[in-house]
Amino acid sequence: MKFIHTADLHIGKSVCEHSMLDEQRHILAEILNAVETEKPDALLVAGDVYDKSVPSAEAVAVLDDFLVQVSRTGTKVFVLSGNHDSAERIAFGGRLMETRGVYMSQVYSGAFTPVTLKDEFGEVDVWMLPFVRPAAVRACLSYDEERDQVTDYTSAMRMAIAQMHLTPGRRNVLLAHQFVTGAERSDSEENVGGLDNVDASVFEGFDYVALGHIHKPQNVAKDSAGVARVRYSGTPLKYSLSEANHKKSLTVIELGVKTEIGHGESGLSELAVREIPLMPKHDVREICGTFAELVSPDFQRRQLADGLKLDDYVYVKLTDENDVPDAALKLRGIYPNLMMLDYDNERTRNQKITVGEGKVEQKTPMELFSEFFTDMTKREMNEEECEFVRDMIDGIWEAK
């Protein structure tokens, strides 16, 4: 059975105040073309369908048009809600859309019903686990003993998956939207400082886990035979400069026959994984040099000779020691999709040293508060104070 796996469409997203809707229409057309060419049994969209929980009318229209076109091909579509989505809005109309082969994830309730597909090797159950936080999992448990077992994201996922009653002998595919420990993140992802880590061991028993949330395509867990069964497809588009070197793609997976491990027990299915490259209308890249260099005809000709386009989404870093008046306005005459202008010179380097190295985004809330506490009190927190702050942070992120 063949699936195409994608995620993190972020329809309606703006980057540096630049709407990405036209770019998203283009890449969705590429995904549709891949569906028509590959003829998969299903397209898996693993969360963050929209960029906001209350998407714009235009973003909703883009998704609606895409789902209608995929549905017309006869390919089933599974759409999961992610942390950027409103689970209730994604779920709306889902039971009606099932009649057209479009399956929208329902609001988490602790109860799961798979969609069962069939091929020459038997049945495949497709499960959807929308993005949830530990508090939401605890709220759906009946007994205090169970609630006490949910202490973090890993235990929450383990408890939620335990509510899925897998049928022996069937192949199982799971859509999930979480940060699995060890995955490589990008600047454009929402980061809660490591509190949202999920251990990959919670997904044992699934023939394939289609993950969303991380923007770089990557495998995060392999089985005992070295087969990668837990994977992020990554975003179909680059949404920050940190993703400039990513090779955006769709993941194609093909499930074969279920293997036997002896004594009448079944193991995992045969699995083949490959990628289909995706080409955006405009690439994301950085150019660096003096203002005079970047506006020179020779520099422009070299870019074109290298196959680069002047209308790419360009992040400019000027090395001039003095600020150039109206630099952004002048540069946009050559690079119409200038996203950001920054300086890299002696002055800015000295400022970075003064402020301190290490990005705020890469520090945990605990590290940031500890630094703030030390700056304000001129001492470090004791163990009791650390424990109090940890409890506060955990409560805030769960309630978020």
C-alpha positions as a LaTeX table, in Angstrom:
\begin{tabular}{lrrr}
\hline
Residue & $x$ (\AA) & $y$ (\AA) & $z$ (\AA) \\
\hline
Met1 & 0.00 & 0.00 & 0.00 \\
Lys2 & 1.38 & 3.38 & $-1.02$ \\
Phe3 & 1.14 & 6.65 & 0.94 \\
Ile4 & 2.45 & 10.16 & 0.33 \\
His5 & 3.42 & 11.89 & 3.57 \\
Thr6 & 3.61 & 15.67 & 4.00 \\
Ala7 & 3.05 & 18.07 & 6.89 \\
Asp8 & 3.26 & 21.64 & 8.15 \\
Leu9 & 1.61 & 23.37 & 5.20 \\
His10 & 1.12 & 26.49 & 7.36 \\
Ile11 & $-1.41$ & 27.84 & 4.88 \\
Gly12 & $-1.82$ & 31.59 & 5.35 \\
Lys13 & 1.65 & 32.09 & 6.80 \\
Ser14 & 3.51 & 35.37 & 6.39 \\
Val15 & 7.29 & 35.54 & 6.58 \\
Cys16 & 8.84 & 38.92 & 7.33 \\
Glu17 & 5.40 & 40.46 & 6.61 \\
His18 & 5.38 & 38.80 & 3.17 \\
Ser19 & 2.33 & 36.63 & 2.44 \\
Met20 & 3.24 & 33.11 & 1.35 \\
Leu21 & $-0.18$ & 32.28 & $-0.13$ \\
Asp22 & 0.92 & 32.46 & $-3.79$ \\
Glu23 & 3.93 & 30.30 & $-2.99$ \\
Gln24 & 1.66 & 27.87 & $-1.14$ \\
Arg25 & $-0.76$ & 27.63 & $-4.07$ \\
His26 & 2.20 & 26.73 & $-6.27$ \\
Ile27 & 3.54 & 24.03 & $-3.95$ \\
Leu28 & 0.08 & 22.54 & $-3.36$ \\
Ala29 & $-0.23$ & 22.22 & $-7.14$ \\
Glu30 & 3.09 & 20.33 & $-7.11$ \\
Ile31 & 1.77 & 18.02 & $-4.38$ \\
Leu32 & $-1.39$ & 17.44 & $-6.44$ \\
Asn33 & 0.76 & 16.61 & $-9.46$ \\
Ala34 & 2.70 & 14.07 & $-7.37$ \\
Val35 & $-0.58$ & 12.50 & $-6.25$ \\
Glu36 & $-1.76$ & 12.21 & $-9.86$ \\
Thr37 & 1.58 & 10.71 & $-10.94$ \\
Glu38 & 2.20 & 8.33 & $-8.03$ \\
Lys39 & $-1.46$ & 7.32 & $-7.53$ \\
Pro40 & $-1.05$ & 6.58 & $-3.79$ \\
Asp41 & $-3.79$ & 4.99 & $-1.76$ \\
Ala42 & $-3.76$ & 8.00 & 0.57 \\
Leu43 & $-2.16$ & 11.39 & 1.20 \\
Leu44 & $-1.15$ & 11.95 & 4.82 \\
Val45 & $-1.03$ & 15.58 & 6.05 \\
Ala46 & 0.51 & 15.43 & 9.53 \\
Gly47 & $-0.64$ & 18.66 & 11.14 \\
Asp48 & $-0.15$ & 22.43 & 11.08 \\
Val49 & $-2.45$ & 22.67 & 8.10 \\
Tyr50 & $-2.95$ & 26.36 & 8.81 \\
Asp51 & $-0.51$ & 28.79 & 10.36 \\
Lys52 & $-3.07$ & 30.22 & 12.80 \\
Ser53 & $-5.83$ & 28.70 & 14.88 \\
Val54 & $-8.23$ & 31.20 & 13.27 \\
Pro55 & $-7.10$ & 31.21 & 9.62 \\
Ser56 & $-8.05$ & 33.89 & 7.13 \\
Ala57 & $-10.89$ & 33.32 & 4.69 \\
Glu58 & $-8.34$ & 33.20 & 1.86 \\
Ala59 & $-6.31$ & 30.48 & 3.63 \\
Val60 & $-9.46$ & 28.40 & 4.16 \\
Ala61 & $-10.32$ & 28.76 & 0.46 \\
Val62 & $-6.84$ & 27.55 & $-0.54$ \\
Leu63 & $-7.15$ & 24.41 & 1.59 \\
Asp64 & $-10.71$ & 23.80 & 0.41 \\
Asp65 & $-9.66$ & 23.95 & $-3.24$ \\
Phe66 & $-6.72$ & 21.61 & $-2.60$ \\
Leu67 & $-8.81$ & 18.99 & $-0.80$ \\
Val68 & $-11.46$ & 19.06 & $-3.53$ \\
Gln69 & $-8.83$ & 18.49 & $-6.23$ \\
Val70 & $-7.14$ & 15.63 & $-4.37$ \\
Ser71 & $-10.51$ & 14.04 & $-3.67$ \\
Arg72 & $-11.32$ & 14.07 & $-7.39$ \\
Thr73 & $-8.29$ & 11.86 & $-8.05$ \\
Gly74 & $-9.80$ & 9.11 & $-5.90$ \\
Thr75 & $-6.93$ & 9.33 & $-3.40$ \\
Lys76 & $-7.98$ & 9.35 & 0.23 \\
Val77 & $-6.72$ & 12.25 & 2.36 \\
Phe78 & $-5.97$ & 12.22 & 6.09 \\
Val79 & $-5.67$ & 15.69 & 7.66 \\
Leu80 & $-4.32$ & 16.02 & 11.20 \\
Ser81 & $-4.55$ & 19.08 & 13.45 \\
Gly82 & $-1.24$ & 20.43 & 14.75 \\
Asn83 & $-0.22$ & 22.90 & 17.41 \\
His84 & $-0.86$ & 25.85 & 15.06 \\
Asp85 & $-4.36$ & 24.63 & 14.22 \\
Ser86 & $-7.64$ & 24.76 & 16.06 \\
Ala87 & $-8.59$ & 21.12 & 16.58 \\
Glu88 & $-12.27$ & 22.06 & 16.61 \\
Arg89 & $-12.06$ & 23.92 & 13.29 \\
Ile90 & $-10.13$ & 21.10 & 11.62 \\
Ala91 & $-12.70$ & 18.59 & 12.88 \\
Phe92 & $-15.70$ & 20.60 & 11.62 \\
Gly93 & $-17.56$ & 18.76 & 8.85 \\
Gly94 & $-15.24$ & 15.78 & 9.11 \\
Arg95 & $-17.99$ & 13.18 & 9.26 \\
Leu96 & $-19.52$ & 14.58 & 6.09 \\
Met97 & $-16.19$ & 14.70 & 4.26 \\
Glu98 & $-15.51$ & 11.05 & 5.06 \\
Thr99 & $-18.03$ & 10.17 & 2.35 \\
Arg100 & $-15.61$ & 11.74 & $-0.17$ \\
Gly101 & $-12.54$ & 10.03 & 1.25 \\
Val102 & $-11.32$ & 13.07 & 3.21 \\
Tyr103 & $-10.66$ & 12.26 & 6.86 \\
Met104 & $-10.22$ & 15.19 & 9.25 \\
Ser105 & $-8.84$ & 14.45 & 12.72 \\
Gln106 & $-11.34$ & 14.82 & 15.54 \\
Val107 & $-10.82$ & 16.69 & 18.79 \\
Tyr108 & $-8.85$ & 14.53 & 21.23 \\
Ser109 & $-11.21$ & 12.62 & 23.54 \\
Gly110 & $-9.16$ & 9.58 & 24.48 \\
Ala111 & $-11.18$ & 7.42 & 22.07 \\
Phe112 & $-9.81$ & 6.30 & 18.69 \\
Thr113 & $-11.35$ & 4.64 & 15.66 \\
Pro114 & $-9.01$ & 3.85 & 12.77 \\
Val115 & $-9.80$ & 4.06 & 9.09 \\
Thr116 & $-9.19$ & 0.63 & 7.57 \\
Leu117 & $-7.80$ & 0.38 & 4.03 \\
Lys118 & $-7.22$ & $-2.83$ & 2.06 \\
Asp119 & $-4.73$ & $-4.03$ & $-0.54$ \\
Glu120 & $-3.46$ & $-7.40$ & $-1.82$ \\
Phe121 & $-1.57$ & $-7.98$ & 1.45 \\
Gly122 & $-4.54$ & $-7.38$ & 3.72 \\
Glu123 & $-5.79$ & $-4.54$ & 5.89 \\
Val124 & $-4.05$ & $-1.35$ & 7.04 \\
Asp125 & $-5.41$ & 0.69 & 9.95 \\
Val126 & $-4.68$ & 4.42 & 9.75 \\
Trp127 & $-4.76$ & 6.22 & 13.12 \\
Met128 & $-4.73$ & 9.95 & 13.79 \\
Leu129 & $-3.36$ & 11.44 & 17.01 \\
Pro130 & $-3.77$ & 15.25 & 16.93 \\
Phe131 & $-1.36$ & 17.48 & 18.81 \\
Val132 & $-2.17$ & 17.28 & 22.52 \\
Arg133 & $-0.57$ & 18.42 & 25.74 \\
Pro134 & $-0.36$ & 16.34 & 28.93 \\
Ala135 & $-3.21$ & 18.30 & 30.55 \\
Ala136 & $-5.56$ & 17.34 & 27.70 \\
Val137 & $-4.66$ & 13.66 & 28.06 \\
Arg138 & $-5.18$ & 13.73 & 31.84 \\
Ala139 & $-8.56$ & 15.41 & 31.40 \\
Cys140 & $-9.80$ & 12.42 & 29.38 \\
Leu141 & $-8.75$ & 9.78 & 31.91 \\
Ser142 & $-11.23$ & 8.30 & 34.37 \\
Tyr143 & $-8.99$ & 7.24 & 37.26 \\
Asp144 & $-6.55$ & 9.12 & 39.45 \\
Glu145 & $-4.03$ & 6.28 & 39.08 \\
Glu146 & $-3.97$ & 6.83 & 35.31 \\
Arg147 & $-3.81$ & 10.62 & 35.62 \\
Asp148 & $-0.86$ & 10.33 & 38.00 \\
Gln149 & 1.06 & 8.42 & 35.33 \\
Val150 & 0.92 & 11.37 & 32.92 \\
Thr151 & 3.77 & 13.61 & 34.04 \\
Asp152 & 5.26 & 14.85 & 30.76 \\
Tyr153 & 4.80 & 14.68 & 26.99 \\
Thr154 & 6.29 & 11.20 & 26.64 \\
Ser155 & 4.00 & 9.67 & 29.28 \\
Ala156 & 1.06 & 11.57 & 27.78 \\
Met157 & 1.73 & 10.12 & 24.33 \\
Arg158 & 2.25 & 6.65 & 25.78 \\
Met159 & $-1.08$ & 6.87 & 27.60 \\
Ala160 & $-2.91$ & 8.19 & 24.53 \\
Ile161 & $-1.50$ & 5.45 & 22.28 \\
Ala162 & $-2.46$ & 2.85 & 24.86 \\
Gln163 & $-6.10$ & 3.77 & 24.10 \\
Met164 & $-5.59$ & 2.57 & 20.51 \\
His165 & $-6.42$ & $-1.10$ & 20.42 \\
Leu166 & $-4.32$ & $-2.42$ & 17.55 \\
Thr167 & $-5.68$ & $-5.51$ & 15.82 \\
Pro168 & $-3.09$ & $-8.34$ & 15.76 \\
Gly169 & $-1.84$ & $-9.14$ & 12.28 \\
Arg170 & $-2.86$ & $-5.83$ & 10.73 \\
Arg171 & $-0.48$ & $-3.18$ & 9.52 \\
Asn172 & $-0.77$ & 0.14 & 11.36 \\
Val173 & 0.06 & 3.68 & 10.24 \\
Leu174 & $-0.05$ & 6.60 & 12.68 \\
Leu175 & $-0.23$ & 10.34 & 11.99 \\
Ala176 & 1.13 & 12.40 & 14.90 \\
His177 & 2.30 & 15.95 & 15.48 \\
Gln178 & 4.88 & 16.17 & 18.26 \\
Phe179 & 8.58 & 16.88 & 18.82 \\
Val180 & 10.37 & 13.55 & 19.00 \\
Thr181 & 13.63 & 13.65 & 20.97 \\
Gly182 & 16.67 & 13.91 & 18.72 \\
Ala183 & 15.00 & 15.65 & 15.79 \\
Glu184 & 16.77 & 18.69 & 14.33 \\
Arg185 & 14.73 & 21.87 & 14.65 \\
Ser186 & 14.58 & 25.12 & 12.68 \\
Asp187 & 14.00 & 28.73 & 13.73 \\
Ser188 & 10.48 & 28.83 & 12.25 \\
Glu189 & 9.13 & 26.15 & 14.61 \\
Glu190 & 7.42 & 26.87 & 17.91 \\
Asn191 & 9.82 & 25.79 & 20.64 \\
Val192 & 8.97 & 25.36 & 24.31 \\
Gly193 & 12.55 & 24.81 & 25.38 \\
Gly194 & 12.61 & 21.03 & 25.43 \\
Leu195 & 9.56 & 20.53 & 27.64 \\
Asp196 & 7.62 & 19.03 & 24.71 \\
Asn197 & 10.07 & 16.20 & 23.95 \\
Val198 & 8.55 & 12.80 & 23.20 \\
Asp199 & 10.66 & 9.64 & 23.25 \\
Ala200 & 10.41 & 7.65 & 20.02 \\
Ser201 & 9.84 & 4.43 & 21.96 \\
Val202 & 6.17 & 5.38 & 22.42 \\
Phe203 & 5.59 & 4.57 & 18.73 \\
Glu204 & 6.77 & 0.94 & 18.88 \\
Gly205 & 4.37 & $-1.41$ & 17.12 \\
Phe206 & 3.45 & 0.92 & 14.25 \\
Asp207 & 4.59 & $-0.01$ & 10.77 \\
Tyr208 & 5.05 & 3.68 & 9.93 \\
Val209 & 4.63 & 6.92 & 11.88 \\
Ala210 & 4.01 & 10.02 & 9.75 \\
Leu211 & 5.18 & 12.94 & 11.87 \\
Gly212 & 4.62 & 16.66 & 11.61 \\
His213 & 5.98 & 19.63 & 13.61 \\
Ile214 & 9.66 & 19.64 & 12.58 \\
His215 & 10.40 & 21.46 & 9.32 \\
Lys216 & 13.44 & 19.48 & 8.15 \\
Pro217 & 12.78 & 16.09 & 6.50 \\
Gln218 & 14.46 & 13.43 & 8.61 \\
Asn219 & 14.22 & 9.98 & 10.13 \\
Val220 & 14.13 & 9.92 & 13.93 \\
Ala221 & 13.82 & 6.23 & 14.78 \\
Lys222 & 14.64 & 2.89 & 13.17 \\
Asp223 & 13.54 & $-0.61$ & 14.08 \\
Ser224 & 15.89 & $-3.45$ & 15.07 \\
Ala225 & 16.53 & $-4.19$ & 11.38 \\
Gly226 & 17.59 & $-0.59$ & 10.70 \\
Val227 & 14.40 & 0.38 & 8.86 \\
Ala228 & 13.32 & 4.00 & 9.46 \\
Arg229 & 9.70 & 3.80 & 10.58 \\
Val230 & 9.30 & 7.14 & 12.40 \\
Arg231 & 9.83 & 10.09 & 10.08 \\
Tyr232 & 9.26 & 13.80 & 9.60 \\
Ser233 & 8.40 & 14.70 & 6.02 \\
Gly234 & 9.31 & 18.33 & 6.72 \\
Thr235 & 7.54 & 21.34 & 5.29 \\
Pro236 & 6.94 & 21.56 & 1.55 \\
Leu237 & 8.29 & 25.15 & 1.65 \\
Lys238 & 11.15 & 26.99 & 3.37 \\
Tyr239 & 9.76 & 29.28 & 6.05 \\
Ser240 & 12.94 & 30.82 & 7.48 \\
Leu241 & 16.56 & 31.45 & 6.63 \\
Ser242 & 17.51 & 28.52 & 8.89 \\
Glu243 & 15.79 & 26.27 & 6.32 \\
Ala244 & 17.72 & 27.66 & 3.33 \\
Asn245 & 19.79 & 24.48 & 2.93 \\
His246 & 16.88 & 22.08 & 3.40 \\
Lys247 & 15.95 & 19.85 & 0.48 \\
Lys248 & 12.17 & 20.07 & 0.59 \\
Ser249 & 10.32 & 16.98 & $-0.52$ \\
Leu250 & 7.38 & 14.63 & $-0.16$ \\
Thr251 & 7.93 & 11.27 & 1.50 \\
Val252 & 6.58 & 8.24 & $-0.34$ \\
Ile253 & 6.15 & 5.09 & 1.70 \\
Glu254 & 5.10 & 1.66 & 0.51 \\
Leu255 & 3.97 & $-0.99$ & 2.97 \\
Gly256 & 4.48 & $-4.60$ & 1.95 \\
Val257 & 3.53 & $-7.84$ & 3.59 \\
Lys258 & 3.54 & $-8.28$ & 7.36 \\
Thr259 & 6.54 & $-10.34$ & 8.45 \\
Glu260 & 6.34 & $-13.36$ & 10.72 \\
Ile261 & 8.47 & $-13.58$ & 13.88 \\
Gly262 & 7.47 & $-17.12$ & 14.83 \\
His263 & 4.99 & $-18.82$ & 17.15 \\
Gly264 & 2.14 & $-17.38$ & 15.11 \\
Glu265 & 3.10 & $-13.79$ & 15.92 \\
Ser266 & 3.49 & $-11.04$ & 13.32 \\
Gly267 & 6.27 & $-8.51$ & 13.21 \\
Leu268 & 6.30 & $-5.26$ & 11.25 \\
Ser269 & 5.59 & $-4.98$ & 7.55 \\
Glu270 & 8.09 & $-4.59$ & 4.77 \\
Leu271 & 8.65 & $-0.87$ & 4.21 \\
Ala272 & 10.18 & 1.17 & 1.38 \\
Val273 & 10.73 & 4.92 & 1.80 \\
Arg274 & 11.77 & 7.47 & $-0.84$ \\
Glu275 & 11.47 & 11.19 & $-1.49$ \\
Ile276 & 9.99 & 13.32 & $-4.26$ \\
Pro277 & 11.80 & 16.69 & $-4.53$ \\
Leu278 & 9.65 & 19.83 & $-4.43$ \\
Met279 & 10.58 & 22.99 & $-6.29$ \\
Pro280 & 9.27 & 26.34 & $-5.02$ \\
Lys281 & 8.53 & 29.35 & $-7.21$ \\
His282 & 11.15 & 31.29 & $-5.25$ \\
Asp283 & 14.04 & 29.90 & $-3.23$ \\
Val284 & 15.25 & 31.22 & 0.15 \\
Arg285 & 18.87 & 32.33 & 0.40 \\
Glu286 & 21.28 & 34.80 & 1.99 \\
Ile287 & 23.64 & 37.17 & 0.21 \\
Cys288 & 26.47 & 38.93 & 1.99 \\
Gly289 & 28.80 & 41.77 & 1.01 \\
Thr290 & 29.10 & 45.52 & 0.80 \\
Phe291 & 26.23 & 47.51 & $-0.65$ \\
Ala292 & 28.32 & 48.39 & $-3.69$ \\
Glu293 & 29.09 & 44.70 & $-4.31$ \\
Leu294 & 25.48 & 43.54 & $-4.04$ \\
Val295 & 24.15 & 46.15 & $-6.48$ \\
Ser296 & 26.95 & 45.70 & $-9.02$ \\
Pro297 & 25.98 & 44.25 & $-12.43$ \\
Asp298 & 28.84 & 41.73 & $-12.18$ \\
Phe299 & 27.46 & 40.27 & $-8.93$ \\
Gln300 & 24.00 & 40.00 & $-10.45$ \\
Arg301 & 25.37 & 38.25 & $-13.55$ \\
Arg302 & 27.26 & 35.75 & $-11.40$ \\
Gln303 & 24.06 & 34.87 & $-9.52$ \\
Leu304 & 22.16 & 34.31 & $-12.74$ \\
Ala305 & 25.02 & 32.23 & $-14.14$ \\
Asp306 & 24.81 & 30.04 & $-11.02$ \\
Gly307 & 21.12 & 29.40 & $-11.69$ \\
Leu308 & 19.95 & 31.75 & $-8.93$ \\
Lys309 & 17.05 & 34.12 & $-9.40$ \\
Leu310 & 17.09 & 37.76 & $-8.36$ \\
Asp311 & 13.46 & 37.47 & $-7.22$ \\
Asp312 & 14.29 & 34.75 & $-4.67$ \\
Tyr313 & 13.38 & 35.40 & $-1.03$ \\
Val314 & 16.64 & 37.11 & $-0.15$ \\
Tyr315 & 18.09 & 37.85 & 3.29 \\
Val316 & 20.79 & 40.50 & 2.92 \\
Lys317 & 23.74 & 40.98 & 5.23 \\
Leu318 & 25.73 & 44.15 & 4.51 \\
Thr319 & 29.35 & 44.37 & 5.61 \\
Asp320 & 29.64 & 48.16 & 5.26 \\
Glu321 & 30.98 & 49.75 & 8.44 \\
Asn322 & 28.52 & 52.62 & 8.11 \\
Asp323 & 24.78 & 52.27 & 7.56 \\
Val324 & 23.72 & 52.87 & 3.95 \\
Pro325 & 20.84 & 55.39 & 3.67 \\
Asp326 & 17.67 & 53.80 & 2.21 \\
Ala327 & 19.57 & 50.56 & 1.62 \\
Ala328 & 16.46 & 48.34 & 1.74 \\
Leu329 & 14.55 & 50.52 & $-0.72$ \\
Lys330 & 17.48 & 50.60 & $-3.15$ \\
Leu331 & 18.12 & 46.86 & $-2.87$ \\
Arg332 & 14.47 & 46.06 & $-3.58$ \\
Gly333 & 14.94 & 47.62 & $-6.99$ \\
Ile334 & 17.16 & 44.61 & $-7.77$ \\
Tyr335 & 15.90 & 42.00 & $-5.29$ \\
Pro336 & 12.10 & 42.54 & $-5.20$ \\
Asn337 & 11.57 & 39.85 & $-2.56$ \\
Leu338 & 14.04 & 41.23 & $-0.03$ \\
Met339 & 12.94 & 39.70 & 3.26 \\
Met340 & 15.37 & 41.16 & 5.78 \\
Leu341 & 18.36 & 43.50 & 5.90 \\
Asp342 & 21.05 & 43.19 & 8.55 \\
Tyr343 & 24.61 & 44.37 & 9.07 \\
Asp344 & 27.71 & 42.36 & 9.87 \\
Asn345 & 30.49 & 44.76 & 10.83 \\
Glu346 & 32.67 & 45.68 & 13.78 \\
Arg347 & 29.86 & 47.58 & 15.48 \\
Thr348 & 27.30 & 44.76 & 15.29 \\
Arg349 & 29.86 & 42.16 & 16.32 \\
Asn350 & 30.72 & 44.18 & 19.41 \\
Gln351 & 27.02 & 44.46 & 20.26 \\
Lys352 & 26.64 & 40.68 & 20.05 \\
Ile353 & 29.55 & 40.21 & 22.43 \\
Thr354 & 28.00 & 42.66 & 24.89 \\
Val355 & 24.59 & 41.04 & 24.74 \\
Gly356 & 26.11 & 37.57 & 24.99 \\
Glu357 & 26.30 & 34.61 & 22.70 \\
Gly358 & 23.63 & 31.95 & 22.41 \\
Lys359 & 20.23 & 32.56 & 20.91 \\
Val360 & 17.31 & 33.11 & 23.24 \\
Glu361 & 15.28 & 30.70 & 21.08 \\
Gln362 & 17.74 & 27.90 & 21.82 \\
Lys363 & 17.49 & 28.25 & 25.60 \\
Thr364 & 14.91 & 26.58 & 27.79 \\
Pro365 & 12.51 & 28.70 & 29.87 \\
Met366 & 14.36 & 27.47 & 32.95 \\
Glu367 & 17.70 & 28.68 & 31.60 \\
Leu368 & 16.27 & 32.07 & 30.69 \\
Phe369 & 14.65 & 32.56 & 34.09 \\
Ser370 & 17.82 & 31.44 & 35.86 \\
Glu371 & 19.85 & 34.04 & 33.96 \\
Phe372 & 17.26 & 36.71 & 34.76 \\
Phe373 & 17.23 & 35.74 & 38.45 \\
Thr374 & 21.03 & 35.90 & 38.65 \\
Asp375 & 21.12 & 39.30 & 36.91 \\
Met376 & 18.53 & 40.71 & 39.31 \\
Thr377 & 19.72 & 39.21 & 42.62 \\
Lys378 & 23.43 & 38.68 & 41.92 \\
Arg379 & 23.17 & 35.08 & 43.13 \\
Glu380 & 22.06 & 31.75 & 41.77 \\
Met381 & 18.79 & 30.07 & 42.74 \\
Asn382 & 18.91 & 27.36 & 45.38 \\
Glu383 & 17.37 & 23.92 & 44.83 \\
Glu384 & 14.06 & 24.81 & 46.46 \\
Glu385 & 13.69 & 27.89 & 44.28 \\
Cys386 & 14.62 & 25.89 & 41.17 \\
Glu387 & 11.97 & 23.29 & 41.94 \\
Phe388 & 9.33 & 25.98 & 42.48 \\
Val389 & 10.15 & 27.63 & 39.12 \\
Arg390 & 10.13 & 24.27 & 37.29 \\
Asp391 & 6.63 & 23.55 & 38.61 \\
Met392 & 5.47 & 27.01 & 37.51 \\
Ile393 & 6.90 & 26.57 & 34.01 \\
Asp394 & 5.37 & 23.12 & 33.60 \\
Gly395 & 1.98 & 24.46 & 34.61 \\
Ile396 & 2.20 & 27.42 & 32.22 \\
Trp397 & 3.12 & 25.28 & 29.20 \\
Glu398 & 0.43 & 22.72 & 29.91 \\
Ala399 & $-2.19$ & 25.44 & 30.16 \\
Lys400 & $-0.92$ & 27.16 & 27.03 \\
\hline
\end{tabular}
